[in-house]
């Protein structure tokens, strides 16, 4: 093997390695985005699985904008309960009354 062949093979090997490293870098940078999309898909599948059961078990539905998940007037919720967002649907279930809480779905 001559010096020219050795240099040429090293240049080709370097170019192939640079391409492989670029591809690996792109894949590693996309891990967070892929994980986020996977989490969103999992959440949507959970809603699709559990929401119909929750809706059919409701005894009453309250669509008033002032409804709160803790029942009663607005100060009825303990500190730390996040009441931001729009009230899409308020469900009252028998099990929820026995636990002293209401089921809430907010979007």
C-alpha positions as CSV (number, residue, x, y, z in Angstrom):
1,X,0.0,0.0,0.0
2,X,1.4,3.4,-1.0
3,X,1.3,6.6,0.9
4,X,-1.3,8.0,-1.6
5,X,-3.6,5.0,-1.0
6,X,-3.2,5.4,2.8
7,X,-4.0,9.1,2.8
8,X,-7.0,8.6,0.5
9,X,-8.4,5.8,2.7
10,X,-7.9,8.0,5.8
11,X,-9.8,10.9,4.1
12,X,-12.7,8.7,3.1
13,X,-12.8,7.1,6.6
14,X,-12.9,10.6,8.1
15,X,-15.7,11.7,5.8
16,X,-17.8,8.6,6.7
17,X,-17.1,9.2,10.4
18,X,-18.1,12.9,10.2
19,X,-21.4,11.9,8.5
20,X,-22.1,9.3,11.2
21,X,-21.3,11.7,14.0
22,X,-23.6,14.3,12.4
23,X,-26.4,11.8,12.2
24,X,-25.9,10.8,15.9
25,X,-25.9,14.4,17.0
26,X,-29.2,15.0,15.2
27,X,-30.7,11.9,16.8
28,X,-29.6,12.9,20.3
29,X,-30.9,16.4,19.9
30,X,-34.4,15.1,19.0
31,X,-34.7,13.0,22.2
32,X,-36.5,15.7,24.2
33,X,-38.9,16.5,21.3
34,X,-39.7,12.8,20.8
35,X,-40.3,12.3,24.5
36,X,-42.7,15.2,24.6
37,X,-44.7,13.9,21.7
38,X,-44.8,10.5,23.3
39,X,-46.1,12.0,26.6
40,X,-48.8,13.9,24.7
41,X,-49.9,10.7,22.8
42,X,-50.0,8.8,26.1
43,X,-52.1,11.5,27.8
44,X,-54.5,11.5,24.8
45,X,-54.8,7.8,24.9
46,X,-55.5,7.9,28.7
47,X,-58.3,10.5,28.2
48,X,-59.7,8.3,25.4
49,X,-59.7,5.3,27.8
50,X,-60.9,6.9,31.1
51,X,-63.1,9.8,30.0
52,X,-66.1,7.7,28.7
53,X,-66.2,5.8,32.0
54,X,-66.1,9.0,34.0
55,X,-68.8,10.6,32.0
56,X,-71.2,7.6,32.3
57,X,-70.7,7.4,36.0
58,X,-71.7,11.0,36.6
59,X,-74.9,11.6,38.5
60,X,-75.2,15.3,37.6
61,X,-73.5,17.7,35.3
62,X,-72.8,21.4,36.1
63,X,-71.7,23.6,33.2
64,X,-71.9,26.9,35.1
65,X,-68.8,29.1,34.7
66,X,-68.5,29.7,38.5
67,X,-68.4,26.0,39.4
68,X,-65.4,24.9,41.5
69,X,-64.0,21.3,42.0
70,X,-64.3,21.5,45.8
71,X,-68.0,22.4,45.9
72,X,-69.6,25.4,47.2
73,X,-68.4,29.0,46.7
74,X,-64.9,29.9,45.5
75,X,-63.2,30.0,48.9
76,X,-64.3,26.4,49.5
77,X,-61.1,25.0,48.0
78,X,-58.0,24.5,50.1
79,X,-54.9,26.6,49.4
80,X,-52.8,25.3,46.5
81,X,-55.7,24.1,44.3
82,X,-55.2,25.4,40.8
83,X,-58.4,26.9,39.5
84,X,-57.0,28.5,36.4
85,X,-58.4,27.5,33.0
86,X,-61.9,27.3,31.7
87,X,-64.5,25.1,33.4
88,X,-65.4,22.6,30.7
89,X,-67.4,20.1,32.7
90,X,-68.2,19.4,36.4
91,X,-69.2,15.9,37.3
92,X,-70.7,14.8,40.6
93,X,-70.3,11.0,41.4
94,X,-71.5,9.0,44.3
95,X,-67.9,8.0,45.2
96,X,-66.8,11.6,45.0
97,X,-69.5,12.7,47.5
98,X,-68.4,10.0,49.9
99,X,-64.8,11.3,49.7
100,X,-65.9,14.9,50.0
101,X,-64.6,15.9,46.5
102,X,-65.9,16.4,43.0
103,X,-64.5,15.1,39.8
104,X,-63.4,17.9,37.4
105,X,-62.1,18.0,33.9
106,X,-60.5,21.3,32.9
107,X,-59.1,22.1,29.5
